[in-house]
Amino acid sequence: MNLKNKIKSNALQIVASFLGLLTISVIIISCNPDDTQIVANFNTLTMQDEFDVDGFIDPATGAFEIGDGTAQGIPGWGNNELQYYTDRPENAVVEDGMLKIIARQEAFEGSGYTSARIISQNLFEQQYGRFEARIKLPWGKGLWPAFWLLGNDCAENPWPNCGEIDVMEYLGDSPTVVFGSVHGPGYNGGDSVSKEYELQNGRFDDEFHVFGVEWSPNRINFYVDDVLYQSITPESIADEAADSIDDSLLDNAGEWVFNRPFFLIMNIAVGGNLPGPPNADTVFPQTMYVDYVRVYSAD
C-alpha cells in the first residue's frame, strides 16, 4: 500500500469509528446540500392499534367526528368538501385485520357523499416521537385521504396557530404521489411548508406503504417506508413565512408551534379545494385500508 492510500485508509477508519458512536441520530447527506437531513430514532412504543378485533374501532384510542363541518363552525370542513362524516359501519369498520375507512356516493343528511373521520383527541395525544401507519390508499378523482396530526389546543388557540402536521396526504387521481406538510401562523393553506414524494415503481392504491414522521423539538422528518424525503426545521419555517407578504404583518408569522401535544386524525375527504369534485370516472365506494397505527416516544 502506498503512502497516499495508507493515509486514506486511516482516515476512513477514523470516520467509521466516529459514525459507530452515533446511536441517537444518523446524518444523511446527498449531493445537494439542501437535502442534508437528520434522522432521530424513537423506540419506545406508546400507542398501537393493530386492528385485529373485528367490529367497532377501539374507543380507548379513537372516536368519530360527525357531520359536514357546520356544527364545528366550518361548513365543508373549511375546504368546501362534499362528504358527511358518519360513525356507521358502512363508512368505518374493523375487519380482516385492518381498519377500513369507506367513502360512498349516497344522499345523506343533505350531502351527496359519506365517509368517516377518526380522531384521538382527548384519548391519545403526544408531544414528539414517531407517528406511523401502514396504509393502502383509494383511487379516483376527488378523493382526498389523509393521516395527520393537530395541536390539542385548537379550541383555545384556533388553527393555524395550534399547528398541523400532515403525515400523509394524497389526491386520488395521482396514485403515485403523496405529500407531507406543516401548517402554522404565516405558513398555512396554499402557503404551507410541503413536499411531494413520488413512488418510482407501483402505485399507492395497489399495495400497502408505511407513512410516518419523526418529530423532535427542532425538526420534523417525513418518511415513506424507509425513505426520508423531507426535513423541516424552525429555520425553514421562518424562511417560508418571510416569503409571504400578507402574513409578514402577523406578530407570530413563522413561529414554530410544534411544541405541544398533538392528536391523530385519519379520514377520506371527498371533493374540496385541493382535489376538486369527483368526476364520471370516479368509482364508489372507495376504501382506505389501515393495517396498523403505531406511535413511539424517545424514552
C-alpha positions in Angstrom: 0.0 0.0 0.0 1.5 3.4 -1.0 1.6 6.3 1.4 -1.4 8.1 -0.2 -3.6 5.0 0.1 -2.5 4.4 3.7 -3.4 7.9 4.7 -6.8 7.5 3.0 -7.4 4.1 4.7 -6.5 5.6 8.2 -8.9 8.5 7.6 -11.7 6.1 6.6 -11.2 4.1 9.8 -11.4 7.2 11.9 -14.6 8.3 10.2 -16.1 4.8 10.6 -15.2 4.7 14.3 -16.9 8.1 14.8 -20.0 7.1 13.0 -20.3 4.0 15.1 -20.8 6.2 18.2 -23.8 7.8 16.8 -26.8 5.9 18.2 -29.3 8.7 18.6 -29.1 10.2 15.1 -27.9 9.5 11.6 -26.9 12.2 9.3 -27.8 11.6 5.7 -26.1 13.8 3.1 -26.8 13.8 -0.6 -25.0 15.6 -3.4 -27.4 18.5 -2.9 -26.5 20.3 0.4 -30.1 21.5 0.7 -31.1 17.8 1.2 -29.0 17.4 4.3 -31.3 15.8 6.8 -31.0 14.4 10.3 -32.9 11.3 11.5 -34.0 11.0 15.1 -34.8 7.5 16.3 -37.7 6.7 18.7 -38.0 3.2 20.1 -40.5 3.2 23.0 -44.0 2.2 21.8 -46.6 4.4 23.5 -49.7 3.6 21.4 -50.6 0.9 18.8 -53.7 -0.4 17.1 -53.2 -3.5 15.0 -57.0 -3.7 14.2 -57.0 -7.4 15.0 -60.5 -7.4 16.6 -63.4 -7.2 14.2 -66.2 -4.7 14.6 -66.0 -1.2 16.0 -62.9 1.0 16.4 -61.2 0.8 19.8 -62.9 3.5 21.9 -59.8 3.9 24.0 -57.8 5.4 21.2 -60.3 6.7 18.6 -63.6 8.4 18.2 -65.7 9.6 15.3 -66.1 13.2 14.2 -69.6 13.6 12.8 -71.1 15.9 10.2 -70.2 18.2 7.4 -68.3 20.8 9.5 -71.3 23.0 10.1 -71.6 22.1 13.8 -68.0 22.9 14.2 -68.4 26.3 12.5 -66.6 25.4 9.3 -69.1 24.1 6.7 -67.3 21.9 4.2 -64.6 21.5 6.9 -63.1 24.8 5.8 -62.2 23.3 2.4 -65.5 23.1 0.5 -65.5 19.4 1.0 -68.6 17.4 -0.1 -68.8 14.5 2.4 -70.8 14.0 5.5 -68.8 12.0 8.1 -70.7 9.3 10.0 -70.0 6.6 12.6 -71.8 3.9 10.6 -70.1 0.6 9.8 -70.9 1.4 6.2 -68.2 4.1 6.5 -65.7 2.6 9.0 -65.3 -0.9 10.2 -62.5 -3.2 11.5 -62.4 -6.5 9.7 -59.8 -8.8 8.1 -57.1 -7.4 10.4 -57.4 -3.8 9.3 -59.4 -0.6 9.6 -61.4 0.2 6.5 -62.5 3.8 6.0 -65.0 3.8 3.2 -66.2 6.8 1.1 -69.6 6.3 -0.6 -71.7 8.2 -3.1 -75.1 8.5 -1.5 -77.6 11.1 -0.3 -77.2 11.5 3.4 -78.1 14.5 5.7 -78.1 16.9 2.7 -74.7 15.7 1.4 -74.1 13.6 -1.7 -71.3 11.6 -0.2 -70.4 9.9 3.1 -67.2 8.9 4.7 -65.5 8.7 8.1 -63.1 10.8 10.1 -61.5 9.2 13.2 -59.7 11.3 15.8 -57.7 10.5 19.0 -58.4 13.9 20.7 -58.7 13.6 24.5 -57.9 9.9 24.1 -54.3 9.8 22.9 -52.1 12.9 22.5 -48.4 13.1 22.4 -45.6 15.7 22.0 -42.7 14.5 19.9 -42.0 10.9 18.8 -42.5 8.8 15.7 -46.1 8.5 14.4 -46.6 6.0 11.6 -49.3 4.0 9.9 -49.3 1.3 7.2 -51.9 2.1 4.6 -53.2 1.2 1.2 -55.0 4.2 -0.4 -58.1 4.5 -2.6 -58.1 5.7 -6.2 -60.2 8.2 -8.2 -60.6 11.9 -8.9 -62.0 13.9 -6.0 -60.7 11.6 -3.2 -58.5 13.2 -0.6 -57.4 10.7 2.2 -55.1 11.9 4.9 -53.2 10.8 8.0 -52.4 13.9 10.1 -51.9 15.5 13.5 -53.4 18.5 15.0 -52.4 20.6 18.1 -54.6 19.7 21.1 -55.3 23.4 22.0 -57.1 24.3 18.8 -60.3 25.2 20.7 -58.5 27.9 22.6 -55.8 28.6 20.0 -57.6 28.4 16.6 -56.0 26.9 13.5 -53.4 27.6 12.2 -51.9 28.8 15.5 -52.4 25.4 17.1 -50.3 23.7 14.4 -50.9 20.9 11.9 -48.6 18.1 10.7 -49.8 16.3 7.6 -48.0 12.9 7.8 -49.6 11.9 4.5 -52.0 13.5 2.1 -52.9 12.1 -1.3 -55.1 13.0 -4.3 -56.8 10.0 -5.7 -56.1 10.9 -9.4 -52.4 11.0 -8.7 -51.8 7.4 -7.5 -48.0 7.6 -7.4 -47.7 10.8 -5.4 -48.2 11.6 -1.7 -47.1 14.7 0.2 -46.2 15.8 3.7 -46.8 19.3 5.1 -46.9 21.5 8.2 -49.2 24.5 8.8 -48.9 27.3 11.3 -49.0 31.1 11.5 -47.7 32.6 8.3 -47.4 29.2 6.6 -50.7 27.5 6.0 -53.1 26.5 3.3 -51.6 27.2 0.0 -48.5 28.6 1.7 -47.8 25.6 3.9 -44.3 24.0 4.0 -44.8 20.9 1.9 -43.0 18.4 -0.3 -44.1 15.6 -2.6 -42.8 12.0 -2.7 -43.3 10.1 -5.9 -43.3 6.3 -5.9 -41.0 5.1 -8.7 -42.4 1.6 -9.0 -46.0 0.8 -8.3 -49.0 2.8 -7.1 -50.2 3.7 -3.6 -53.6 2.2 -4.3 -52.0 -1.2 -5.3 -50.2 -2.1 -2.1 -49.5 -1.0 1.5 -46.9 1.5 2.4 -45.7 2.9 5.8 -46.2 6.7 6.2 -44.5 8.3 9.2 -43.0 11.4 10.8 -40.3 11.6 13.4 -40.8 14.8 15.4 -38.3 16.2 17.8 -38.1 19.7 19.4 -36.4 21.3 16.4 -37.1 19.1 13.5 -39.9 17.1 11.8 -38.8 14.4 9.3 -41.2 12.8 6.8 -40.9 9.2 5.6 -42.5 6.8 3.1 -41.4 3.3 4.1 -37.7 3.7 4.9 -37.2 6.8 2.7 -36.6 10.1 4.4 -37.8 12.7 1.8 -38.3 15.9 3.8 -36.9 17.5 6.9 -38.5 20.7 8.4 -36.8 22.9 11.0 -37.7 26.3 12.6 -35.3 27.9 10.2 -37.1 26.6 7.1 -40.4 27.6 8.7 -39.2 31.2 9.2 -37.9 31.3 5.6 -41.3 30.2 4.3 -43.2 32.8 6.4 -40.8 35.6 5.3 -41.7 34.9 1.7 -45.4 35.6 2.3 -46.0 39.4 2.1 -49.5 39.2 3.6 -48.5 37.1 6.6 -45.4 39.2 7.3 -47.7 41.6 9.2 -48.5 38.9 11.8 -46.7 39.2 15.1 -46.1 35.4 15.2 -45.6 34.7 11.5 -43.1 31.9 11.1 -43.5 30.8 14.7 -42.5 27.1 15.4 -45.7 25.9 17.0 -44.8 22.2 17.2 -44.1 22.3 20.9 -47.3 20.9 22.4 -49.1 17.6 22.4 -50.9 16.7 19.1 -53.7 14.2 18.4 -54.1 11.9 15.4 -56.7 12.1 12.6 -57.5 9.7 9.7 -60.1 10.4 7.1 -61.1 10.3 3.5 -62.5 13.7 2.3 -64.5 13.8 -1.0 -64.1 16.9 -3.1 -62.7 20.1 -1.7 -60.4 22.9 -2.8 -57.4 20.8 -3.4 -58.7 17.7 -5.3 -61.8 19.2 -6.9 -65.0 17.1 -7.1 -65.3 13.5 -8.3 -65.9 13.1 -12.0 -67.8 10.5 -14.1 -64.8 8.1 -13.9 -64.7 8.0 -10.1 -66.0 4.7 -8.9 -67.6 4.4 -5.5 -67.3 3.0 -2.9 -63.6 3.6 -2.3 -61.7 2.4 0.7 -58.6 3.4 2.7 -57.1 0.3 4.3 -55.2 0.8 7.5 -53.1 -2.2 8.6 -51.8 -0.5 11.8 -51.2 2.7 13.6 -48.1 3.0 15.9 -46.7 5.8 18.0 -43.3 5.8 19.7 -41.5 8.1 22.1 -37.8 8.7 22.7 -37.8 7.3 26.2 
